[in-house]
Amino acid sequence: MAARDSKPYVQYFYFLYLSVFVVLQCVLLCESGYNMEGRAETNGMFVFGSSLVDNGNNNFVNGSVAKADYFPYGIDFPLGPSGRFCNGKNMIDALGEQLKLPHFVPVFTDPMTKGKRLVHGVNYASGGSGILDDTGSVSGRVITLNQQIRNFEEVTQPDLETLLGCKGTELLSNYLFVVGAGGNDYLLNYFLSGASKTLPIQDFTANLTATLSNQLKKLHSLGARKFVLISIYPMGYTPIVKAMCSSASEGCTAMMNQAALLFNSRLKALVDEIKPQMPGSNIVYINTYQIINDIISDPASRGFTDTINPCCEVGANGILCKREGSACLNRNSHVFFDGLHPTEAVNVVMMERAYASNLTAEAYPFNVKTLASLSTHL
């Protein structure tokens, strides 16, 4: 009797081994987000919001006037002017360093953001945008927060599911979803549009936080479980607001700061209110107002000397740096780089506190390091 050919069996077992290997790799990728070296503390970040956390999405948005893709922006950034509204690293870059992410979070609108570039997260934030869809019209075309979430849902998430072979919470549970929005809804909407003359600020704020609550629930329904909510910082201290208020009624700057405090109090309360409605979620509130206020109250002890003036030469609108304009030499000692946005030095301080502070006045109910380390119940 002729010996049975063993070749088909060898091929069968090889195919079985290969299939099991691929499945295990997919599981590992879902759990580690392609971080096979294991250094990062989280798979990555998906970022939503306005210019304070925008890594350059508006560079690719035709019709937007809220752009920072020119010198002196990026004067201290490794990639030069990249669309970040800062001399160097913005808050997302600084937080990514704390989390040991392997590279800067790429922007959604960049055609190169695809494939393996997705696995450590994507930045959807758009300078000039707000929580409300009608915020930011003065900035030309912007990507609203609702549209940012749709971009994640309709484009990135399906691509990432295909790439890593897992879906929903299984895919997203170890990513941080960072939301930094709200300031423009006051500066470029409530106060600028004249709504402040007819609509009580308490009602406007209630609508704003209710809208944000629904947006967070939407992200949760898609599989997000770990959230970082960044407060509004003290807008009344910014160079542009101080310039605008110099010819306005007394108490103008205080009114801006009170608006920020009102929103922040509701945002912090939202952490506890919304958590029961989002099973398996953990939410951290970062009080950037408190951190910057502490710097401005005692700048010398923190290495800052100028808490008032923009570091760069601002243009006609008083907010953005003048294209190819000058920038101060002592950038690390300035609080503000342009008329509205902090310097890299301030961003680093804020995100160091966000990541490691044990003070609930700065990070509530715990810090980002703790959030990243938590096991998520699917």
Backbone torsions as a table, in degrees:
resi	resn	phi	psi	omega
1	MET	NA	129.8	-176.3
2	ALA	-67.8	143.4	178.5
3	ALA	-64.6	139.1	-179.2
4	ARG	-70.7	136.1	179.5
5	ASP	-68.2	119.0	-177.1
6	SER	-87.8	-4.5	-175.7
7	LYS	-59.3	-44.7	179.3
8	PRO	-60.5	-35.0	-179.6
9	TYR	-69.3	-39.1	176.9
10	VAL	-61.5	-43.5	179.9
11	GLN	-65.2	-39.5	-179.7
12	TYR	-62.7	-48.0	-178.3
13	PHE	-68.6	-33.2	176.1
14	TYR	-64.8	-43.3	179.2
15	PHE	-64.6	-40.4	178.5
16	LEU	-62.9	-45.4	178.6
17	TYR	-60.6	-44.3	-178.7
18	LEU	-63.6	-40.3	-179.5
19	SER	-63.8	-45.6	179.5
20	VAL	-63.0	-40.4	179.8
21	PHE	-61.7	-44.1	-179.9
22	VAL	-63.6	-43.0	179.4
23	VAL	-61.8	-45.6	179.3
24	LEU	-62.9	-38.6	177.7
25	GLN	-63.0	-40.5	178.8
26	CYS	-62.7	-42.0	178.3
27	VAL	-62.5	-44.6	179.3
28	LEU	-63.1	-40.0	179.8
29	LEU	-65.3	-39.6	178.1
30	CYS	-63.5	-37.5	-177.9
31	GLU	-79.5	-30.9	-174.3
32	SER	-110.3	-6.2	179.0
33	GLY	59.6	38.7	179.0
34	TYR	71.8	9.4	-179.8
35	ASN	-89.1	68.4	-173.8
36	MET	-69.2	-19.4	177.6
37	GLU	-80.3	-17.6	172.8
38	GLY	73.2	16.6	-177.0
39	ARG	-84.0	-37.1	-176.5
40	ALA	-68.9	149.9	-178.7
41	GLU	-89.4	-7.6	176.8
42	THR	-150.6	161.1	179.1
43	ASN	-62.1	-34.6	-178.4
44	GLY	160.8	-165.0	-177.8
45	MET	-133.8	139.9	166.0
46	PHE	-109.5	123.8	-167.2
47	VAL	-117.5	132.2	-178.3
48	PHE	-132.3	142.5	176.8
49	GLY	148.7	-147.1	-172.4
50	SER	-114.0	-158.2	-170.8
51	SER	-63.7	-25.4	-179.3
52	LEU	-65.3	-22.8	-179.8
53	VAL	-123.8	11.1	-179.0
54	ASP	-80.9	121.0	178.8
55	ASN	-89.6	3.7	176.6
56	GLY	129.6	20.8	179.2
57	ASN	-59.7	-37.6	-176.3
58	ASN	-67.6	-14.3	174.9
59	ASN	-56.6	-31.8	-173.5
60	PHE	-105.4	11.5	-178.6
61	VAL	-104.7	106.5	178.2
62	ASN	-65.8	133.2	178.1
63	GLY	94.3	-3.6	176.8
64	SER	-85.5	135.3	175.4
65	VAL	-102.8	-3.9	178.0
66	ALA	-91.8	77.1	-177.7
67	LYS	-127.1	148.4	179.1
68	ALA	-133.3	44.6	-176.2
69	ASP	-99.4	31.5	-177.3
70	TYR	-145.1	158.7	177.2
71	PHE	-68.2	141.7	12.8
72	PRO	-90.8	5.4	172.5
73	TYR	-58.3	140.8	179.4
74	GLY	76.6	13.0	-177.7
75	ILE	-59.7	-28.1	179.3
76	ASP	-112.5	11.0	-177.0
77	PHE	-96.6	139.1	-176.5
78	PRO	-56.3	-30.0	-178.0
79	LEU	-97.0	5.5	-178.3
80	GLY	73.2	-157.7	178.2
81	PRO	-62.2	113.0	-172.6
82	SER	-120.5	-0.9	-175.0
83	GLY	103.8	-3.7	174.8
84	ARG	-78.7	136.5	-178.0
85	PHE	-86.6	66.7	-172.5
86	CYS	-166.3	163.2	174.3
87	ASN	-75.2	-24.7	-177.8
88	GLY	-146.0	-123.2	-177.8
89	LYS	-75.5	137.3	172.8
90	ASN	-90.8	-171.9	-175.6
91	MET	-62.1	-38.3	-177.8
92	ILE	-67.8	-41.1	176.3
93	ASP	-61.1	-44.8	-178.5
94	ALA	-65.6	-39.2	178.1
95	LEU	-69.6	-39.1	177.1
96	GLY	-59.3	-37.8	176.6
97	GLU	-64.2	-42.2	178.9
98	GLN	-61.6	-37.0	-178.1
99	LEU	-84.1	-3.0	179.1
100	LYS	63.2	34.8	174.3
101	LEU	-66.0	146.5	-172.5
102	PRO	-73.7	-18.2	-180.0
103	HIS	-158.1	169.6	177.9
104	PHE	-64.1	146.9	-178.9
105	VAL	-72.7	122.1	-176.9
106	PRO	-74.1	157.7	-178.5
107	VAL	-91.1	147.0	-176.6
108	PHE	-61.6	-40.7	-172.0
109	THR	-76.0	-11.3	177.5
110	ASP	-71.7	123.1	-179.6
111	PRO	-58.0	-19.5	-179.0
112	MET	-82.1	-8.6	-179.2
113	THR	-81.6	89.3	-180.0
114	LYS	-161.7	169.6	179.1
115	GLY	60.8	-136.3	-175.8
116	LYS	-64.5	-17.0	178.3
117	ARG	-67.6	-14.6	-178.6
118	LEU	-82.7	-20.4	-162.2
119	VAL	-71.7	-18.6	176.1
120	HIS	-104.4	15.6	175.4
121	GLY	109.6	170.0	-178.8
122	VAL	-141.9	145.7	178.0
123	ASN	-103.7	124.2	-178.8
124	TYR	-108.6	-4.8	-171.2
125	ALA	-62.1	148.9	-176.5
126	SER	-136.2	120.2	178.2
127	GLY	-57.0	132.7	180.0
128	GLY	94.1	-11.8	-176.7
129	SER	-84.1	171.1	179.4
130	GLY	-145.8	-177.2	175.5
131	ILE	-67.5	-38.7	179.9
132	LEU	-87.2	145.2	-177.0
133	ASP	-65.2	-28.4	-176.7
134	ASP	-90.2	5.3	175.8
135	THR	-81.5	139.3	172.1
136	GLY	97.7	7.1	-178.7
137	SER	-62.3	-26.5	178.4
138	VAL	-70.4	-14.9	179.8
139	SER	-93.6	12.1	-176.0
140	GLY	77.8	-143.3	-179.3
141	ARG	-81.0	126.6	176.0
142	VAL	-130.6	168.0	177.8
143	ILE	-102.5	109.3	-177.4
144	THR	-65.8	162.5	179.4
145	LEU	-61.6	-39.3	177.0
146	ASN	-61.6	-41.4	179.1
147	GLN	-69.5	-35.6	176.9
148	GLN	-58.7	-43.1	179.4
149	ILE	-66.8	-39.2	176.5
150	ARG	-64.0	-36.7	177.8
151	ASN	-61.7	-39.7	176.5
152	PHE	-64.7	-48.3	-175.2
153	GLU	-66.3	-42.5	-169.9
154	GLU	-91.4	-20.0	-175.8
155	VAL	-119.9	-62.8	-172.5
156	THR	-66.9	-48.8	-176.0
157	GLN	-59.3	-48.4	177.2
158	PRO	-59.6	-39.8	179.2
159	ASP	-64.4	-40.9	-179.3
160	LEU	-69.8	-36.8	176.7
161	GLU	-62.7	-41.4	178.0
162	THR	-66.3	-41.2	-176.8
163	LEU	-67.5	-43.3	-173.6
164	LEU	-101.3	-10.8	174.1
165	GLY	75.0	25.4	176.4
166	CYS	-146.0	164.6	-170.5
167	LYS	-132.4	165.8	170.1
168	GLY	51.9	-134.1	-176.1
169	THR	-64.3	-34.2	177.3
170	GLU	-57.2	-36.7	-179.5
171	LEU	-79.8	-40.8	-164.4
172	LEU	-104.2	-6.0	-169.2
173	SER	-63.6	-23.6	-178.4
174	ASN	-107.6	19.0	171.2
175	TYR	-100.4	150.0	171.8
176	LEU	-92.9	134.3	174.2
177	PHE	-106.2	107.6	-173.4
178	VAL	-102.1	128.4	-179.7
179	VAL	-125.2	119.1	177.7
180	GLY	-128.4	90.3	-176.3
181	ALA	-149.0	164.2	176.4
182	GLY	129.0	-37.4	-177.5
183	GLY	-61.0	-43.0	-179.7
184	ASN	-66.0	-27.3	179.0
185	ASP	-64.7	-25.0	174.4
186	TYR	-90.8	-53.3	-174.4
187	LEU	-65.8	-44.0	-173.3
188	LEU	-104.6	8.5	-179.0
189	ASN	-136.3	-75.1	-172.2
190	TYR	-58.6	-51.6	-177.6
191	PHE	-80.7	-36.5	-175.1
192	LEU	-75.6	-35.9	-174.9
193	SER	-79.3	-13.8	-177.0
194	GLY	92.4	1.3	179.2
195	ALA	-61.0	-26.4	-178.6
196	SER	-63.6	-17.5	-179.2
197	LYS	-82.0	-19.7	-175.9
198	THR	-121.8	-25.5	-175.5
199	LEU	-110.9	120.8	178.0
200	PRO	-58.1	140.5	-175.7
201	ILE	-63.5	-28.1	177.3
202	GLN	-64.1	-40.0	179.1
203	ASP	-69.2	-41.3	178.4
204	PHE	-61.7	-43.8	-179.1
205	THR	-66.5	-39.0	178.0
206	ALA	-61.6	-42.4	177.3
207	ASN	-65.3	-39.5	-178.3
208	LEU	-63.2	-48.6	-177.6
209	THR	-72.7	-31.0	175.8
210	ALA	-65.9	-39.7	177.4
211	THR	-64.1	-44.9	178.8
212	LEU	-62.5	-39.5	178.1
213	SER	-57.1	-45.1	178.7
214	ASN	-65.7	-34.8	179.1
215	GLN	-68.3	-38.7	177.0
216	LEU	-66.8	-39.9	177.6
217	LYS	-63.2	-35.6	177.2
218	LYS	-62.5	-46.6	178.4
219	LEU	-61.8	-39.3	177.8
220	HIS	-62.2	-41.1	-179.5
221	SER	-63.9	-23.5	179.1
222	LEU	-85.2	-11.2	177.7
223	GLY	124.6	-5.8	178.7
224	ALA	-65.5	140.5	179.8
225	ARG	-131.3	-23.7	-178.5
226	LYS	-116.1	119.4	-174.6
227	PHE	-121.0	140.2	171.3
228	VAL	-120.7	117.1	179.8
229	LEU	-105.7	120.4	-177.4
230	ILE	-98.2	126.4	-177.1
231	SER	-70.1	171.4	168.8
232	ILE	-80.2	134.8	178.6
233	TYR	-85.3	174.3	-175.5
234	PRO	-69.0	91.9	-175.5
235	MET	-62.1	-30.2	-177.7
236	GLY	-64.7	-18.3	180.0
237	TYR	-89.4	-8.6	-175.9
238	THR	-70.9	148.5	-179.8
239	PRO	-55.9	-40.0	-177.3
240	ILE	-66.6	-42.1	-180.0
241	VAL	-67.9	-41.0	178.1
242	LYS	-62.5	-38.2	178.2
243	ALA	-66.7	-42.3	179.3
244	MET	-66.7	-36.4	-175.8
245	CYS	-81.6	-12.5	-178.1
246	SER	-63.4	-27.3	179.7
247	SER	-108.9	6.7	-178.5
248	ALA	-101.0	-172.9	-177.5
249	SER	-68.0	155.4	177.5
250	GLU	-62.5	139.5	-179.3
251	GLY	91.7	7.6	-178.0
252	CYS	-63.0	-48.7	-179.6
253	THR	-64.8	-38.3	178.7
254	ALA	-64.1	-36.6	179.1
255	MET	-62.9	-40.4	178.1
256	MET	-64.5	-43.1	179.5
257	ASN	-67.9	-35.4	177.3
258	GLN	-64.8	-35.9	176.4
259	ALA	-62.5	-44.3	178.7
260	ALA	-62.4	-43.6	-179.4
261	LEU	-64.4	-38.4	178.5
262	LEU	-63.6	-47.8	178.2
263	PHE	-61.0	-44.7	-176.6
264	ASN	-63.3	-37.9	178.9
265	SER	-64.0	-38.5	177.9
266	ARG	-72.5	-35.0	178.9
267	LEU	-66.4	-43.1	178.1
268	LYS	-64.3	-41.9	177.9
269	ALA	-63.0	-31.2	-179.2
270	LEU	-63.0	-30.0	179.4
271	VAL	-55.2	-46.2	-178.6
272	ASP	-82.2	-31.9	-176.9
273	GLU	-71.4	-39.7	-171.5
274	ILE	-88.8	-21.8	-175.5
275	LYS	-56.5	-44.4	178.3
276	PRO	-63.1	-22.0	179.6
277	GLN	-88.3	-2.5	-178.6
278	MET	-129.0	77.6	-175.1
279	PRO	-53.0	134.7	177.8
280	GLY	82.1	-0.1	-175.8
281	SER	-88.3	155.8	169.7
282	ASN	-134.1	133.0	-172.5
283	ILE	-128.7	132.6	177.8
284	VAL	-118.6	134.5	177.3
285	TYR	-105.8	126.1	179.2
286	ILE	-107.3	118.7	-175.1
287	ASN	-90.6	79.2	179.1
288	THR	-67.0	-23.7	176.5
289	TYR	-60.1	-48.9	-178.2
290	GLN	-62.9	-43.1	-176.2
291	ILE	-65.9	-45.8	179.1
292	ILE	-70.2	-37.3	177.8
293	ASN	-60.4	-38.6	177.4
294	ASP	-65.0	-38.7	177.7
295	ILE	-63.6	-46.1	-176.9
296	ILE	-69.3	-32.7	179.8
297	SER	-70.6	-32.1	-179.1
298	ASP	-144.3	69.7	-173.2
299	PRO	-66.3	-38.1	-173.9
300	ALA	-59.1	-40.6	-177.8
301	SER	-68.7	-15.2	-179.6
302	ARG	-111.1	9.2	173.8
303	GLY	86.8	14.5	-179.6
304	PHE	-109.1	145.5	-179.9
305	THR	-120.6	-22.9	-177.6
306	ASP	-124.5	111.2	-179.6
307	THR	-107.3	4.4	-170.3
308	ILE	-115.8	-48.2	-168.7
309	ASN	-93.0	148.0	172.3
310	PRO	-70.0	143.7	179.6
311	CYS	-72.2	-36.4	-178.3
312	CYS	-94.7	163.4	174.1
313	GLU	-76.5	113.0	-175.0
314	VAL	-84.0	155.4	179.8
315	GLY	-83.6	-164.5	-173.1
316	ALA	-64.1	-31.3	-177.7
317	ASN	-79.8	-8.3	176.7
318	GLY	77.6	-2.1	-178.3
319	ILE	-103.9	-58.4	-174.4
320	LEU	-88.5	153.7	175.6
321	CYS	-63.2	146.4	174.4
322	LYS	-67.3	134.6	-178.9
323	ARG	-58.6	127.1	-177.6
324	GLU	59.7	21.8	178.6
325	GLY	-78.7	-180.0	-177.3
326	SER	-84.7	163.0	175.4
327	ALA	-137.4	148.3	-178.4
328	CYS	-66.0	157.8	-179.6
329	LEU	-82.3	-32.5	-176.4
330	ASN	-95.5	59.9	-173.5
331	ARG	-65.7	-30.8	-179.0
332	ASN	-71.2	-12.0	180.0
333	SER	-104.7	0.6	176.2
334	HIS	-94.1	143.2	175.2
335	VAL	-81.5	-41.1	-176.6
336	PHE	-113.8	134.7	177.8
337	PHE	-86.0	-47.1	175.2
338	ASP	-118.5	-153.2	-176.3
339	GLY	-77.0	-8.0	-173.3
340	LEU	-139.9	-26.9	-169.0
341	HIS	-107.7	142.1	-179.9
342	PRO	-69.8	161.6	173.6
343	THR	-77.4	167.6	175.7
344	GLU	-56.4	-39.6	-177.7
345	ALA	-58.2	-40.9	178.3
346	VAL	-71.0	-41.7	178.5
347	ASN	-58.5	-40.5	179.6
348	VAL	-64.3	-44.6	178.4
349	VAL	-60.7	-45.9	-178.3
350	MET	-60.2	-43.6	-176.3
351	MET	-80.3	-24.6	170.1
352	GLU	-63.5	-41.5	178.6
353	ARG	-70.1	-40.8	178.4
354	ALA	-59.1	-40.2	-175.0
355	TYR	-76.2	-40.3	-167.2
356	ALA	-122.7	-8.1	-174.7
357	SER	-64.3	138.2	174.2
358	ASN	-99.4	8.5	178.9
359	LEU	-92.5	121.4	179.6
360	THR	-68.7	-16.0	174.5
361	ALA	-70.6	-17.2	179.8
362	GLU	-108.2	-41.6	179.7
363	ALA	-136.1	116.9	-173.6
364	TYR	-125.0	136.7	-3.5
365	PRO	-82.7	-7.1	176.0
366	PHE	-154.5	177.2	-174.0
367	ASN	-87.3	174.5	-176.4
368	VAL	-68.2	-32.7	177.5
369	LYS	-59.3	-43.9	178.3
370	THR	-65.2	-44.1	179.1
371	LEU	-56.8	-45.7	-177.3
372	ALA	-63.8	-30.1	-175.5
373	SER	-84.9	-12.3	-175.5
374	LEU	-69.3	140.6	171.0
375	SER	-78.8	139.4	-176.5
376	THR	-103.8	131.3	175.2
377	HIS	-86.2	118.4	-177.1
378	LEU	-70.1	NA	NA
